[in-house]
Amino acid sequence: MTVDAEAILNQLTRLYPDAACALAHRNPFELLIATILSAQCTDQRVNQITKRLFAEASTPQAIVELGVDRVRELIHGCGLHNNKAANIVATCQQLLEKHQGEVPSSREDLEALPGVGRKTANVVLSNAYGVPAIAVDTHVFRVANRIGLSAAPTPEKTEKQLMAAIPRERWSHSHHLLIFHGRNLCKARNPQCGHCPLAEHCKYLARKKQGSHEGRD
């Protein structure tokens, strides 16, 4: 089965016309902190936590002044909150010491910050600075490999394959489309294949049907 990336993206765009970053933020700094918090935590939960956190401290200086213990209290309820609290304060310290309190717009500088990996850097680059990027989270990884846009064992390799399959100008929006599809239909457990408009393109469903036929034989 040959996968038509353009056709898939067009269908997803029709299905999710409002697909966009779901992390509430007012500036690059708030997006950076929210994305650090989003690992192993839903965006809805992150938005509840950042509302509480940013009401008390919404700048690198203010967060450093809070200290790790207070940040830990404010983000409690978020997965890995102990590590995240330490990383957030350390990141804020680096922003003050190396970047005049501003969030850098280069991948190298972003990935040098504590708690910031390639996925987080891609989220910030694409949503805060308009740099075409594909951030591969669990939803993007699952959906892309199920549909057949990629066939890779790791997020890093999935990202490379998606970048090759999708036109550069559609990278950032594609990230949101795949996330929305993963949350709404192509779920980790019990994917709603019967309601999916991508059924004709989906390699996962084709394998599933083939296995069903072989089972009856």
C-alpha positions as CSV (number, residue, x, y, z in Angstrom):
1,M,0.0,0.0,0.0
2,T,1.4,3.4,-1.0
3,V,0.6,6.1,1.4
4,D,-0.5,9.5,0.0
5,A,0.7,12.0,2.6
6,E,-1.1,15.0,1.0
7,A,-4.4,13.1,0.9
8,I,-4.1,12.1,4.5
9,L,-3.2,15.6,5.7
10,N,-6.1,17.1,3.7
11,Q,-8.5,14.7,5.2
12,L,-7.2,15.4,8.7
13,T,-7.5,19.1,8.1
14,R,-11.1,18.7,7.2
15,L,-11.7,16.6,10.2
16,Y,-9.9,18.9,12.6
17,P,-10.1,22.4,11.2
18,D,-9.2,23.9,14.6
19,A,-6.1,21.8,15.3
20,A,-3.5,23.9,17.1
21,C,-1.3,23.9,20.2
22,A,-3.5,23.0,23.2
23,L,-1.0,24.2,25.8
24,A,-2.2,27.6,27.2
25,H,0.5,30.2,26.9
26,R,1.0,33.9,26.4
27,N,4.6,34.0,25.3
28,P,7.6,31.7,24.4
29,F,8.6,31.4,28.1
30,E,5.2,30.1,29.2
31,L,5.1,27.7,26.3
32,L,8.6,26.4,27.2
33,I,7.6,25.7,30.8
34,A,4.2,24.2,29.8
35,T,6.0,21.9,27.3
36,I,8.5,20.7,29.9
37,L,5.5,19.9,32.2
38,S,3.6,18.1,29.4
39,A,5.8,14.9,29.5
40,Q,3.7,12.1,30.8
41,C,0.9,14.6,31.6
42,T,-2.2,15.6,29.6
43,D,-2.4,19.1,28.1
44,Q,-5.6,19.7,30.1
45,R,-3.8,18.9,33.3
46,V,-0.8,21.0,32.4
47,N,-3.1,24.0,31.7
48,Q,-4.5,23.7,35.2
49,I,-1.0,23.5,36.7
50,T,0.4,26.4,34.7
51,K,-2.6,28.6,35.6
52,R,-1.6,28.1,39.2
53,L,2.1,28.4,38.6
54,F,2.0,31.5,36.4
55,A,-0.3,33.3,38.8
56,E,2.5,33.2,41.3
57,A,5.5,33.4,39.0
58,S,5.5,33.9,35.2
59,T,9.1,35.0,34.5
60,P,12.5,33.2,34.8
61,Q,13.5,35.5,37.6
62,A,10.3,35.0,39.5
63,I,10.5,31.2,39.3
64,V,14.2,31.2,40.4
65,E,13.1,33.3,43.4
66,L,10.4,30.8,44.2
67,G,13.0,28.0,44.4
68,V,12.6,24.3,43.7
69,D,10.6,23.4,46.8
70,R,7.8,26.0,46.0
71,V,7.8,25.1,42.3
72,R,7.4,21.5,43.3
73,E,4.4,22.3,45.4
74,L,2.8,24.4,42.6
75,I,3.2,21.7,40.0
76,H,2.3,18.8,42.3
77,G,-0.1,16.4,40.5
78,C,2.0,16.5,37.3
79,G,3.9,13.3,36.5
80,L,7.6,13.4,37.5
81,H,7.0,16.7,39.3
82,N,10.2,16.3,41.4
83,N,12.4,16.2,38.4
84,K,10.4,18.8,36.5
85,A,10.6,21.3,39.3
86,A,14.4,21.0,39.4
87,N,14.7,21.2,35.6
88,I,12.4,24.3,35.5
89,V,14.3,26.2,38.0
90,A,17.7,25.2,36.4
91,T,16.3,26.2,33.0
92,C,15.2,29.6,34.4
93,Q,18.7,30.1,35.8
94,Q,20.3,29.4,32.5
95,L,17.9,31.7,30.7
96,L,18.9,34.5,33.1
97,E,22.7,33.7,32.9
98,K,23.0,33.0,29.2
99,H,20.1,34.5,27.4
100,Q,19.1,37.7,29.2
101,G,16.0,36.0,30.5
102,E,14.7,35.3,27.0
103,V,13.8,31.9,25.5
104,P,16.4,31.3,22.7
105,S,15.1,30.7,19.1
106,S,17.8,28.2,18.1
107,R,17.5,24.5,18.5
108,E,21.1,24.1,19.9
109,D,20.4,26.7,22.7
110,L,17.0,25.2,23.5
111,E,18.3,21.6,23.7
112,A,21.1,22.8,26.1
113,L,18.4,23.8,28.7
114,P,17.7,21.3,31.5
115,G,14.7,19.1,30.8
116,V,14.5,20.2,27.1
117,G,14.9,17.5,24.5
118,R,14.2,17.5,20.8
119,K,10.5,17.2,21.1
120,T,10.2,20.2,23.5
121,A,12.5,22.2,21.3
122,N,10.4,21.5,18.3
123,V,7.2,22.6,20.1
124,V,8.8,25.9,21.0
125,L,10.4,26.5,17.7
126,S,7.2,25.8,15.7
127,N,4.6,27.4,18.0
128,A,6.6,30.4,19.4
129,Y,8.9,31.2,16.6
130,G,7.2,29.9,13.4
131,V,10.0,27.6,12.5
132,P,8.7,24.5,10.6
133,A,9.2,21.5,12.8
134,I,7.5,18.2,13.7
135,A,7.4,17.4,17.4
136,V,7.0,13.6,17.8
137,D,5.1,12.8,21.0
138,T,3.4,9.5,21.8
139,H,0.3,10.5,19.7
140,V,2.4,11.5,16.6
141,F,4.6,8.4,16.9
142,R,1.6,6.1,17.2
143,V,-0.6,7.6,14.5
144,A,2.2,8.2,11.9
145,N,3.4,4.6,12.2
146,R,-0.1,3.1,12.1
147,I,-1.2,5.1,9.1
148,G,2.1,4.4,7.3
149,L,3.5,7.9,7.1
150,S,6.5,6.4,8.8
151,A,7.8,3.0,9.7
152,A,10.3,3.7,12.5
153,P,11.2,2.2,15.9
154,T,12.0,5.5,17.6
155,P,10.6,9.1,17.7
156,E,13.8,10.5,16.2
157,K,13.6,8.2,13.2
158,T,9.9,8.8,12.9
159,E,10.5,12.6,12.8
160,K,13.0,12.2,10.0
161,Q,10.7,10.0,7.9
162,L,7.8,12.5,8.5
163,M,10.0,15.4,7.4
164,A,10.8,13.4,4.2
165,A,7.1,12.5,3.5
166,I,5.5,15.9,4.3
167,P,6.1,19.2,2.6
168,R,8.1,21.5,4.8
169,E,5.4,24.2,4.9
170,R,3.0,21.7,6.4
171,W,5.3,20.2,9.1
172,S,4.1,22.3,12.1
173,H,0.4,21.9,11.3
174,S,0.8,18.2,10.6
175,H,2.1,17.8,14.1
176,H,-1.2,19.1,15.5
177,L,-3.3,17.2,13.1
178,L,-1.7,13.9,14.1
179,I,-2.1,14.7,17.8
180,F,-5.7,15.5,17.4
181,H,-6.3,12.3,15.5
182,G,-4.5,10.3,18.2
183,R,-6.6,11.8,20.9
184,N,-9.9,11.5,19.2
185,L,-9.9,8.4,17.0
186,C,-6.6,6.7,16.7
187,K,-6.2,6.0,20.4
188,A,-3.6,3.8,21.9
189,R,-6.3,1.4,23.2
190,N,-9.4,0.6,21.1
191,P,-8.7,2.8,18.1
192,Q,-12.0,3.8,16.5
193,C,-11.2,2.4,13.1
194,G,-14.8,2.1,12.1
195,H,-15.2,5.9,12.3
196,C,-11.9,6.8,10.8
197,P,-11.8,8.7,7.5
198,L,-8.3,7.5,6.9
199,A,-9.3,3.8,6.7
200,E,-8.5,3.5,3.0
201,H,-5.0,4.7,3.6
202,C,-4.3,3.0,6.9
203,K,-1.6,0.3,7.0
204,Y,-2.5,-0.7,10.6
205,L,-6.1,-1.4,9.5
206,A,-5.0,-3.3,6.4
207,R,-2.8,-5.6,8.6
208,K,-5.6,-6.0,11.0
209,K,-8.0,-7.1,8.3
210,Q,-5.4,-9.4,6.8
211,G,-4.9,-11.1,10.1
212,S,-8.6,-11.5,10.6
213,H,-8.9,-13.2,7.2
214,E,-5.9,-15.5,7.9
215,G,-7.5,-16.3,11.2
216,R,-10.7,-17.5,9.5
217,D,-8.6,-19.6,7.0
